[in-house]
Amino acid sequence: MSTSHTRIWVGIDAGKGHHWAVAVDADGETLFSTKVINDEAQILNLIATAREKADEVRWAVDISGRASTLLLALLITHGQQVVYVPGRTVNRMSGAYR
């Protein structure tokens, strides 16, 4: 595995049919931004892509309900560290980081 970062963060905007994932490094630089269909194979590919970029990946998901169930199950099954970010926080931060 060729890693260029010690740690990256992947934020996921979870949806019923698809998710949007954005990875950033410690300097806030975007490493990738991609649409991921809510499908096991595509989510596993996302996990693999993120793990190739860094030794440690931290995941933040904006929904903890049915839309993110498969995503969260696969992240946890593969030993990934996941936090829930409430919608209010996402809304406020999007205004600060236009």
Biopython code that builds the backbone (N, CA, C, O; Angstrom):
import numpy as np
from Bio.PDB.StructureBuilder import StructureBuilder

atoms = [
    (1, "MET", "N", (0.847, -1.174, 0.000)),
    (1, "MET", "CA", (0.000, 0.000, 0.000)),
    (1, "MET", "C", (0.889, 1.232, 0.000)),
    (1, "MET", "O", (1.765, 1.375, 0.852)),
    (2, "SER", "N", (0.663, 2.108, -0.946)),
    (2, "SER", "CA", (1.450, 3.333, -1.004)),
    (2, "SER", "C", (0.653, 4.468, -0.381)),
    (2, "SER", "O", (-0.325, 4.941, -0.960)),
    (3, "THR", "N", (1.068, 4.897, 0.786)),
    (3, "THR", "CA", (0.376, 5.990, 1.465)),
    (3, "THR", "C", (1.248, 7.230, 1.423)),
    (3, "THR", "O", (2.472, 7.155, 1.533)),
    (4, "SER", "N", (0.599, 8.365, 1.263)),
    (4, "SER", "CA", (1.339, 9.609, 1.258)),
    (4, "SER", "C", (0.964, 10.492, 2.444)),
    (4, "SER", "O", (1.554, 11.556, 2.637)),
    (5, "HIS", "N", (-0.004, 10.061, 3.233)),
    (5, "HIS", "CA", (-0.468, 10.851, 4.369)),
    (5, "HIS", "C", (-0.538, 9.968, 5.608)),
    (5, "HIS", "O", (-0.775, 8.763, 5.515)),
    (6, "THR", "N", (-0.332, 10.574, 6.753)),
    (6, "THR", "CA", (-0.493, 9.848, 8.002)),
    (6, "THR", "C", (-1.965, 9.645, 8.298)),
    (6, "THR", "O", (-2.395, 8.546, 8.647)),
    (7, "ARG", "N", (-2.747, 10.732, 8.155)),
    (7, "ARG", "CA", (-4.178, 10.673, 8.458)),
    (7, "ARG", "C", (-4.938, 11.544, 7.466)),
    (7, "ARG", "O", (-4.487, 12.625, 7.087)),
    (8, "ILE", "N", (-6.106, 11.045, 7.052)),
    (8, "ILE", "CA", (-7.026, 11.853, 6.252)),
    (8, "ILE", "C", (-8.415, 11.758, 6.875)),
    (8, "ILE", "O", (-8.692, 10.885, 7.698)),
    (9, "TRP", "N", (-9.264, 12.666, 6.464)),
    (9, "TRP", "CA", (-10.641, 12.690, 6.924)),
    (9, "TRP", "C", (-11.542, 12.584, 5.702)),
    (9, "TRP", "O", (-11.306, 13.238, 4.686)),
    (10, "VAL", "N", (-12.570, 11.759, 5.808)),
    (10, "VAL", "CA", (-13.531, 11.598, 4.718)),
    (10, "VAL", "C", (-14.906, 11.964, 5.263)),
    (10, "VAL", "O", (-15.421, 11.319, 6.175)),
    (11, "GLY", "N", (-15.486, 13.007, 4.690)),
    (11, "GLY", "CA", (-16.837, 13.418, 5.050)),
    (11, "GLY", "C", (-17.805, 12.852, 4.033)),
    (11, "GLY", "O", (-17.549, 12.902, 2.830)),
    (12, "ILE", "N", (-18.921, 12.311, 4.514)),
    (12, "ILE", "CA", (-19.893, 11.696, 3.619)),
    (12, "ILE", "C", (-21.260, 12.327, 3.819)),
    (12, "ILE", "O", (-21.798, 12.362, 4.926)),
    (13, "ASP", "N", (-21.804, 12.823, 2.716)),
    (13, "ASP", "CA", (-23.176, 13.304, 2.661)),
    (13, "ASP", "C", (-23.998, 12.090, 2.223)),
    (13, "ASP", "O", (-24.031, 11.751, 1.040)),
    (14, "ALA", "N", (-24.656, 11.443, 3.177)),
    (14, "ALA", "CA", (-25.355, 10.187, 2.910)),
    (14, "ALA", "C", (-26.743, 10.440, 2.326)),
    (14, "ALA", "O", (-27.451, 11.357, 2.742)),
    (15, "GLY", "N", (-27.111, 9.620, 1.369)),
    (15, "GLY", "CA", (-28.427, 9.685, 0.750)),
    (15, "GLY", "C", (-28.977, 8.291, 0.518)),
    (15, "GLY", "O", (-28.267, 7.302, 0.701)),
    (16, "LYS", "N", (-30.233, 8.207, 0.118)),
    (16, "LYS", "CA", (-30.861, 6.900, -0.098)),
    (16, "LYS", "C", (-30.232, 6.149, -1.261)),
    (16, "LYS", "O", (-29.872, 4.980, -1.120)),
    (17, "GLY", "N", (-30.097, 6.796, -2.392)),
    (17, "GLY", "CA", (-29.594, 6.132, -3.589)),
    (17, "GLY", "C", (-28.097, 6.228, -3.771)),
    (17, "GLY", "O", (-27.466, 5.328, -4.326)),
    (18, "HIS", "N", (-27.535, 7.323, -3.301)),
    (18, "HIS", "CA", (-26.087, 7.505, -3.408)),
    (18, "HIS", "C", (-25.593, 8.413, -2.287)),
    (18, "HIS", "O", (-26.370, 9.106, -1.629)),
    (19, "HIS", "N", (-24.285, 8.386, -2.094)),
    (19, "HIS", "CA", (-23.612, 9.228, -1.114)),
    (19, "HIS", "C", (-22.600, 10.084, -1.870)),
    (19, "HIS", "O", (-22.217, 9.760, -2.994)),
    (20, "TRP", "N", (-22.176, 11.164, -1.249)),
    (20, "TRP", "CA", (-21.080, 11.958, -1.801)),
    (20, "TRP", "C", (-19.974, 11.970, -0.758)),
    (20, "TRP", "O", (-20.204, 12.325, 0.398)),
    (21, "ALA", "N", (-18.774, 11.581, -1.170)),
    (21, "ALA", "CA", (-17.644, 11.499, -0.242)),
    (21, "ALA", "C", (-16.547, 12.470, -0.663)),
    (21, "ALA", "O", (-16.187, 12.554, -1.837)),
    (22, "VAL", "N", (-16.025, 13.200, 0.315)),
    (22, "VAL", "CA", (-14.919, 14.123, 0.083)),
    (22, "VAL", "C", (-13.839, 13.830, 1.119)),
    (22, "VAL", "O", (-14.112, 13.789, 2.319)),
    (23, "ALA", "N", (-12.609, 13.627, 0.645)),
    (23, "ALA", "CA", (-11.483, 13.357, 1.533)),
    (23, "ALA", "C", (-10.550, 14.561, 1.546)),
    (23, "ALA", "O", (-10.256, 15.149, 0.506)),
    (24, "VAL", "N", (-10.093, 14.916, 2.738)),
    (24, "VAL", "CA", (-9.138, 16.009, 2.881)),
    (24, "VAL", "C", (-7.965, 15.547, 3.740)),
    (24, "VAL", "O", (-8.092, 14.642, 4.565)),
    (25, "ASP", "N", (-6.820, 16.195, 3.524)),
    (25, "ASP", "CA", (-5.638, 15.879, 4.316)),
    (25, "ASP", "C", (-5.503, 16.886, 5.466)),
    (25, "ASP", "O", (-6.385, 17.718, 5.676)),
    (26, "ALA", "N", (-4.409, 16.805, 6.194)),
    (26, "ALA", "CA", (-4.188, 17.671, 7.356)),
    (26, "ALA", "C", (-4.102, 19.151, 6.998)),
    (26, "ALA", "O", (-4.339, 20.009, 7.848)),
    (27, "ASP", "N", (-3.762, 19.456, 5.744)),
    (27, "ASP", "CA", (-3.684, 20.844, 5.291)),
    (27, "ASP", "C", (-5.009, 21.350, 4.724)),
    (27, "ASP", "O", (-5.102, 22.499, 4.292)),
    (28, "GLY", "N", (-6.036, 20.491, 4.726)),
    (28, "GLY", "CA", (-7.334, 20.869, 4.186)),
    (28, "GLY", "C", (-7.435, 20.738, 2.684)),
    (28, "GLY", "O", (-8.413, 21.186, 2.085)),
    (29, "GLU", "N", (-6.433, 20.125, 2.063)),
    (29, "GLU", "CA", (-6.443, 19.925, 0.617)),
    (29, "GLU", "C", (-7.356, 18.750, 0.273)),
    (29, "GLU", "O", (-7.314, 17.710, 0.931)),
    (30, "THR", "N", (-8.177, 18.919, -0.756)),
    (30, "THR", "CA", (-9.070, 17.850, -1.199)),
    (30, "THR", "C", (-8.272, 16.780, -1.929)),
    (30, "THR", "O", (-7.552, 17.073, -2.884)),
    (31, "LEU", "N", (-8.403, 15.545, -1.476)),
    (31, "LEU", "CA", (-7.722, 14.413, -2.103)),
    (31, "LEU", "C", (-8.609, 13.741, -3.143)),
    (31, "LEU", "O", (-8.138, 13.310, -4.196)),
    (32, "PHE", "N", (-9.900, 13.659, -2.832)),
    (32, "PHE", "CA", (-10.880, 13.193, -3.810)),
    (32, "PHE", "C", (-12.270, 13.638, -3.392)),
    (32, "PHE", "O", (-12.536, 13.882, -2.215)),
    (33, "SER", "N", (-13.142, 13.739, -4.371)),
    (33, "SER", "CA", (-14.538, 14.097, -4.168)),
    (33, "SER", "C", (-15.321, 13.266, -5.166)),
    (33, "SER", "O", (-15.159, 13.426, -6.375)),
    (34, "THR", "N", (-16.175, 12.373, -4.660)),
    (34, "THR", "CA", (-16.791, 11.420, -5.558)),
    (34, "THR", "C", (-18.187, 10.992, -5.130)),
    (34, "THR", "O", (-18.508, 10.960, -3.942)),
    (35, "LYS", "N", (-18.995, 10.668, -6.102)),
    (35, "LYS", "CA", (-20.316, 10.100, -5.893)),
    (35, "LYS", "C", (-20.149, 8.596, -5.716)),
    (35, "LYS", "O", (-19.423, 7.950, -6.472)),
    (36, "VAL", "N", (-20.828, 8.044, -4.710)),
    (36, "VAL", "CA", (-20.748, 6.618, -4.435)),
    (36, "VAL", "C", (-22.167, 6.069, -4.353)),
    (36, "VAL", "O", (-22.942, 6.460, -3.480)),
    (37, "ILE", "N", (-22.500, 5.162, -5.266)),
    (37, "ILE", "CA", (-23.821, 4.530, -5.234)),
    (37, "ILE", "C", (-23.941, 3.739, -3.930)),
    (37, "ILE", "O", (-22.962, 3.148, -3.474)),
    (38, "ASN", "N", (-25.123, 3.725, -3.334)),
    (38, "ASN", "CA", (-25.364, 3.014, -2.081)),
    (38, "ASN", "C", (-25.427, 1.513, -2.366)),
    (38, "ASN", "O", (-26.492, 0.895, -2.342)),
    (39, "ASP", "N", (-24.254, 0.954, -2.634)),
    (39, "ASP", "CA", (-24.094, -0.433, -3.049)),
    (39, "ASP", "C", (-22.842, -0.976, -2.372)),
    (39, "ASP", "O", (-21.847, -0.262, -2.250)),
    (40, "GLU", "N", (-22.881, -2.225, -1.934)),
    (40, "GLU", "CA", (-21.756, -2.785, -1.185)),
    (40, "GLU", "C", (-20.433, -2.680, -1.937)),
    (40, "GLU", "O", (-19.426, -2.258, -1.366)),
    (41, "ALA", "N", (-20.428, -3.056, -3.201)),
    (41, "ALA", "CA", (-19.181, -3.036, -3.979)),
    (41, "ALA", "C", (-18.612, -1.621, -4.088)),
    (41, "ALA", "O", (-17.405, -1.427, -3.946)),
    (42, "GLN", "N", (-19.473, -0.635, -4.341)),
    (42, "GLN", "CA", (-18.988, 0.742, -4.479)),
    (42, "GLN", "C", (-18.504, 1.311, -3.143)),
    (42, "GLN", "O", (-17.523, 2.054, -3.104)),
    (43, "ILE", "N", (-19.180, 0.968, -2.066)),
    (43, "ILE", "CA", (-18.748, 1.448, -0.749)),
    (43, "ILE", "C", (-17.416, 0.806, -0.372)),
    (43, "ILE", "O", (-16.538, 1.479, 0.167)),
    (44, "LEU", "N", (-17.257, -0.480, -0.648)),
    (44, "LEU", "CA", (-15.985, -1.148, -0.368)),
    (44, "LEU", "C", (-14.856, -0.540, -1.197)),
    (44, "LEU", "O", (-13.726, -0.428, -0.724)),
    (45, "ASN", "N", (-15.162, -0.150, -2.428)),
    (45, "ASN", "CA", (-14.170, 0.521, -3.270)),
    (45, "ASN", "C", (-13.778, 1.876, -2.658)),
    (45, "ASN", "O", (-12.604, 2.246, -2.670)),
    (46, "LEU", "N", (-14.753, 2.606, -2.129)),
    (46, "LEU", "CA", (-14.470, 3.875, -1.456)),
    (46, "LEU", "C", (-13.547, 3.659, -0.257)),
    (46, "LEU", "O", (-12.578, 4.396, -0.077)),
    (47, "ILE", "N", (-13.843, 2.661, 0.551)),
    (47, "ILE", "CA", (-13.005, 2.366, 1.717)),
    (47, "ILE", "C", (-11.579, 2.050, 1.278)),
    (47, "ILE", "O", (-10.617, 2.547, 1.863)),
    (48, "ALA", "N", (-11.450, 1.224, 0.247)),
    (48, "ALA", "CA", (-10.113, 0.856, -0.260)),
    (48, "ALA", "C", (-9.374, 2.079, -0.787)),
    (48, "ALA", "O", (-8.182, 2.242, -0.527)),
    (49, "THR", "N", (-10.067, 2.936, -1.522)),
    (49, "THR", "CA", (-9.454, 4.153, -2.066)),
    (49, "THR", "C", (-8.933, 5.037, -0.942)),
    (49, "THR", "O", (-7.812, 5.542, -1.011)),
    (50, "ALA", "N", (-9.744, 5.223, 0.091)),
    (50, "ALA", "CA", (-9.338, 6.065, 1.220)),
    (50, "ALA", "C", (-8.146, 5.452, 1.950)),
    (50, "ALA", "O", (-7.215, 6.163, 2.326)),
    (51, "ARG", "N", (-8.171, 4.153, 2.149)),
    (51, "ARG", "CA", (-7.090, 3.483, 2.872)),
    (51, "ARG", "C", (-5.773, 3.502, 2.088)),
    (51, "ARG", "O", (-4.698, 3.423, 2.682)),
    (52, "GLU", "N", (-5.853, 3.606, 0.774)),
    (52, "GLU", "CA", (-4.647, 3.725, -0.048)),
    (52, "GLU", "C", (-3.984, 5.095, 0.117)),
    (52, "GLU", "O", (-2.784, 5.242, -0.114)),
    (53, "LYS", "N", (-4.766, 6.086, 0.514)),
    (53, "LYS", "CA", (-4.263, 7.456, 0.629)),
    (53, "LYS", "C", (-3.564, 7.750, 1.952)),
    (53, "LYS", "O", (-2.756, 8.675, 2.033)),
    (54, "ALA", "N", (-3.872, 6.962, 2.999)),
    (54, "ALA", "CA", (-3.329, 7.288, 4.320)),
    (54, "ALA", "C", (-3.238, 6.068, 5.217)),
    (54, "ALA", "O", (-3.911, 5.059, 5.005)),
    (55, "ASP", "N", (-2.386, 6.190, 6.225)),
    (55, "ASP", "CA", (-2.263, 5.139, 7.232)),
    (55, "ASP", "C", (-3.513, 5.066, 8.096)),
    (55, "ASP", "O", (-3.914, 3.987, 8.532)),
    (56, "GLU", "N", (-4.131, 6.226, 8.343)),
    (56, "GLU", "CA", (-5.315, 6.294, 9.198)),
    (56, "GLU", "C", (-6.383, 7.135, 8.512)),
    (56, "GLU", "O", (-6.099, 8.216, 7.995)),
    (57, "VAL", "N", (-7.608, 6.633, 8.511)),
    (57, "VAL", "CA", (-8.730, 7.350, 7.901)),
    (57, "VAL", "C", (-9.785, 7.571, 8.976)),
    (57, "VAL", "O", (-10.163, 6.645, 9.694)),
    (58, "ARG", "N", (-10.250, 8.798, 9.074)),
    (58, "ARG", "CA", (-11.368, 9.141, 9.972)),
    (58, "ARG", "C", (-12.558, 9.491, 9.099)),
    (58, "ARG", "O", (-12.431, 10.260, 8.146)),
    (59, "TRP", "N", (-13.700, 8.936, 9.415)),
    (59, "TRP", "CA", (-14.909, 9.120, 8.620)),
    (59, "TRP", "C", (-15.937, 9.924, 9.398)),
    (59, "TRP", "O", (-16.108, 9.717, 10.600)),
    (60, "ALA", "N", (-16.626, 10.841, 8.721)),
    (60, "ALA", "CA", (-17.719, 11.610, 9.316)),
    (60, "ALA", "C", (-18.935, 11.463, 8.407)),
    (60, "ALA", "O", (-18.859, 11.704, 7.202)),
    (61, "VAL", "N", (-20.055, 11.065, 9.003)),
    (61, "VAL", "CA", (-21.283, 10.828, 8.247)),
    (61, "VAL", "C", (-22.369, 11.731, 8.815)),
    (61, "VAL", "O", (-22.480, 11.901, 10.030)),
    (62, "ASP", "N", (-23.181, 12.314, 7.911)),
    (62, "ASP", "CA", (-24.186, 13.287, 8.348)),
    (62, "ASP", "C", (-25.546, 12.693, 8.681)),
    (62, "ASP", "O", (-26.403, 13.408, 9.200)),
    (63, "ILE", "N", (-25.775, 11.430, 8.407)),
    (63, "ILE", "CA", (-27.068, 10.799, 8.690)),
    (63, "ILE", "C", (-26.804, 9.464, 9.373)),
    (63, "ILE", "O", (-25.958, 8.686, 8.930)),
    (64, "SER", "N", (-27.535, 9.204, 10.456)),
    (64, "SER", "CA", (-27.363, 7.936, 11.150)),
    (64, "SER", "C", (-28.602, 7.049, 11.004)),
    (64, "SER", "O", (-28.789, 6.121, 11.791)),
    (65, "GLY", "N", (-29.443, 7.320, 10.017)),
    (65, "GLY", "CA", (-30.678, 6.566, 9.820)),
    (65, "GLY", "C", (-30.568, 5.528, 8.724)),
    (65, "GLY", "O", (-29.477, 5.065, 8.393)),
    (66, "ARG", "N", (-31.711, 5.169, 8.167)),
    (66, "ARG", "CA", (-31.783, 4.096, 7.174)),
    (66, "ARG", "C", (-30.924, 4.341, 5.944)),
    (66, "ARG", "O", (-30.366, 3.395, 5.388)),
    (67, "ALA", "N", (-30.808, 5.574, 5.513)),
    (67, "ALA", "CA", (-30.048, 5.872, 4.293)),
    (67, "ALA", "C", (-28.577, 5.501, 4.423)),
    (67, "ALA", "O", (-27.922, 5.199, 3.425)),
    (68, "SER", "N", (-28.056, 5.521, 5.642)),
    (68, "SER", "CA", (-26.632, 5.254, 5.833)),
    (68, "SER", "C", (-26.348, 3.890, 6.465)),
    (68, "SER", "O", (-25.203, 3.614, 6.823)),
    (69, "THR", "N", (-27.345, 3.043, 6.608)),
    (69, "THR", "CA", (-27.168, 1.769, 7.304)),
    (69, "THR", "C", (-26.096, 0.893, 6.670)),
    (69, "THR", "O", (-25.206, 0.410, 7.370)),
    (70, "LEU", "N", (-26.164, 0.679, 5.357)),
    (70, "LEU", "CA", (-25.177, -0.163, 4.684)),
    (70, "LEU", "C", (-23.785, 0.458, 4.787)),
    (70, "LEU", "O", (-22.811, -0.232, 5.086)),
    (71, "LEU", "N", (-23.700, 1.745, 4.543)),
    (71, "LEU", "CA", (-22.431, 2.465, 4.634)),
    (71, "LEU", "C", (-21.802, 2.303, 6.012)),
    (71, "LEU", "O", (-20.634, 1.932, 6.123)),
    (72, "LEU", "N", (-22.566, 2.578, 7.054)),
    (72, "LEU", "CA", (-22.048, 2.489, 8.415)),
    (72, "LEU", "C", (-21.658, 1.055, 8.773)),
    (72, "LEU", "O", (-20.628, 0.831, 9.410)),
    (73, "ALA", "N", (-22.474, 0.090, 8.368)),
    (73, "ALA", "CA", (-22.164, -1.316, 8.659)),
    (73, "ALA", "C", (-20.844, -1.730, 8.017)),
    (73, "ALA", "O", (-20.036, -2.410, 8.649)),
    (74, "LEU", "N", (-20.621, -1.327, 6.774)),
    (74, "LEU", "CA", (-19.381, -1.695, 6.084)),
    (74, "LEU", "C", (-18.167, -0.981, 6.681)),
    (74, "LEU", "O", (-17.097, -1.576, 6.809)),
    (75, "LEU", "N", (-18.330, 0.282, 7.042)),
    (75, "LEU", "CA", (-17.222, 1.005, 7.670)),
    (75, "LEU", "C", (-16.829, 0.351, 8.993)),
    (75, "LEU", "O", (-15.646, 0.135, 9.258)),
    (76, "ILE", "N", (-17.809, 0.044, 9.807)),
    (76, "ILE", "CA", (-17.531, -0.556, 11.116)),
    (76, "ILE", "C", (-16.957, -1.962, 10.955)),
    (76, "ILE", "O", (-16.017, -2.334, 11.656)),
    (77, "THR", "N", (-17.520, -2.740, 10.034)),
    (77, "THR", "CA", (-17.022, -4.096, 9.783)),
    (77, "THR", "C", (-15.563, -4.086, 9.360)),
    (77, "THR", "O", (-14.821, -5.017, 9.669)),
    (78, "HIS", "N", (-15.145, -3.036, 8.651)),
    (78, "HIS", "CA", (-13.767, -2.941, 8.178)),
    (78, "HIS", "C", (-12.879, -2.125, 9.114)),
    (78, "HIS", "O", (-11.824, -1.638, 8.707)),
    (79, "GLY", "N", (-13.306, -1.977, 10.366)),
    (79, "GLY", "CA", (-12.468, -1.372, 11.395)),
    (79, "GLY", "C", (-12.216, 0.111, 11.242)),
    (79, "GLY", "O", (-11.211, 0.619, 11.737)),
    (80, "GLN", "N", (-13.102, 0.812, 10.571)),
    (80, "GLN", "CA", (-12.921, 2.245, 10.353)),
    (80, "GLN", "C", (-13.515, 3.050, 11.509)),
    (80, "GLN", "O", (-14.512, 2.646, 12.108)),
    (81, "GLN", "N", (-12.896, 4.188, 11.816)),
    (81, "GLN", "CA", (-13.379, 5.078, 12.865)),
    (81, "GLN", "C", (-14.396, 6.043, 12.258)),
    (81, "GLN", "O", (-14.085, 6.799, 11.337)),
    (82, "VAL", "N", (-15.625, 6.000, 12.795)),
    (82, "VAL", "CA", (-16.719, 6.791, 12.231)),
    (82, "VAL", "C", (-17.333, 7.667, 13.311)),
    (82, "VAL", "O", (-17.544, 7.225, 14.440)),
    (83, "VAL", "N", (-17.620, 8.924, 12.949)),
    (83, "VAL", "CA", (-18.355, 9.822, 13.832)),
    (83, "VAL", "C", (-19.571, 10.350, 13.083)),
    (83, "VAL", "O", (-19.577, 10.441, 11.856)),
    (84, "TYR", "N", (-20.588, 10.690, 13.845)),
    (84, "TYR", "CA", (-21.803, 11.295, 13.302)),
    (84, "TYR", "C", (-21.691, 12.804, 13.445)),
    (84, "TYR", "O", (-21.363, 13.312, 14.517)),
    (85, "VAL", "N", (-21.964, 13.512, 12.369)),
    (85, "VAL", "CA", (-21.954, 14.971, 12.392)),
    (85, "VAL", "C", (-23.396, 15.438, 12.159)),
    (85, "VAL", "O", (-23.935, 15.229, 11.072)),
    (86, "PRO", "N", (-24.025, 16.062, 13.151)),
    (86, "PRO", "CA", (-25.411, 16.491, 13.016)),
    (86, "PRO", "C", (-25.620, 17.470, 11.861)),
    (86, "PRO", "O", (-24.731, 18.255, 11.530)),
    (87, "GLY", "N", (-26.783, 17.413, 11.263)),
    (87, "GLY", "CA", (-27.133, 18.285, 10.141)),
    (87, "GLY", "C", (-26.971, 19.757, 10.457)),
    (87, "GLY", "O", (-26.556, 20.530, 9.594)),
    (88, "ARG", "N", (-27.289, 20.161, 11.672)),
    (88, "ARG", "CA", (-27.149, 21.569, 12.070)),
    (88, "ARG", "C", (-25.683, 21.999, 11.953)),
    (88, "ARG", "O", (-25.394, 23.105, 11.497)),
    (89, "THR", "N", (-24.771, 21.132, 12.360)),
    (89, "THR", "CA", (-23.335, 21.439, 12.268)),
    (89, "THR", "C", (-22.908, 21.549, 10.810)),
    (89, "THR", "O", (-22.175, 22.465, 10.436)),
    (90, "VAL", "N", (-23.373, 20.609, 9.990)),
    (90, "VAL", "CA", (-23.054, 20.635, 8.559)),
    (90, "VAL", "C", (-23.550, 21.934, 7.939)),
    (90, "VAL", "O", (-22.832, 22.570, 7.167)),
    (91, "ASN", "N", (-24.763, 22.328, 8.270)),
    (91, "ASN", "CA", (-25.356, 23.546, 7.728)),
    (91, "ASN", "C", (-24.545, 24.773, 8.121)),
    (91, "ASN", "O", (-24.259, 25.623, 7.278)),
    (92, "ARG", "N", (-24.180, 24.870, 9.371)),
    (92, "ARG", "CA", (-23.423, 26.034, 9.841)),
    (92, "ARG", "C", (-22.015, 26.072, 9.242)),
    (92, "ARG", "O", (-21.521, 27.142, 8.884)),
    (93, "MET", "N", (-21.380, 24.925, 9.135)),
    (93, "MET", "CA", (-20.020, 24.878, 8.608)),
    (93, "MET", "C", (-19.986, 25.163, 7.101)),
    (93, "MET", "O", (-19.025, 25.744, 6.597)),
    (94, "SER", "N", (-21.035, 24.752, 6.389)),
    (94, "SER", "CA", (-21.042, 25.002, 4.941)),
    (94, "SER", "C", (-21.064, 26.496, 4.665)),
    (94, "SER", "O", (-20.511, 26.943, 3.661)),
    (95, "GLY", "N", (-21.687, 27.272, 5.531)),
    (95, "GLY", "CA", (-21.678, 28.720, 5.385)),
    (95, "GLY", "C", (-20.316, 29.329, 5.677)),
    (95, "GLY", "O", (-19.933, 30.338, 5.086)),
    (96, "ALA", "N", (-19.593, 28.703, 6.595)),
    (96, "ALA", "CA", (-18.276, 29.224, 6.989)),
    (96, "ALA", "C", (-17.184, 28.869, 5.969)),
    (96, "ALA", "O", (-16.176, 29.569, 5.868)),
    (97, "TYR", "N", (-17.384, 27.800, 5.228)),
    (97, "TYR", "CA", (-16.338, 27.308, 4.311)),
    (97, "TYR", "C", (-16.780, 27.337, 2.852)),
    (97, "TYR", "O", (-16.552, 26.371, 2.123)),
    (98, "ARG", "N", (-17.387, 28.390, 2.427)),
    (98, "ARG", "CA", (-17.833, 28.478, 1.035)),
    (98, "ARG", "C", (-16.611, 28.519, 0.186)),
    (98, "ARG", "O", (-16.713, 28.594, -1.038)),
]
sb = StructureBuilder()
sb.init_structure("model")
sb.init_model(0)
sb.init_chain("A")
sb.init_seg("    ")
for serial, (resi, resn, name, xyz) in enumerate(atoms, 1):
    if name == "N":
        sb.init_residue(resn, " ", resi, " ")
    sb.init_atom(name, np.array(xyz, "f"), 0.0, 1.0, " ", f" {name:<3s}", serial, name[0])
structure = sb.get_structure()
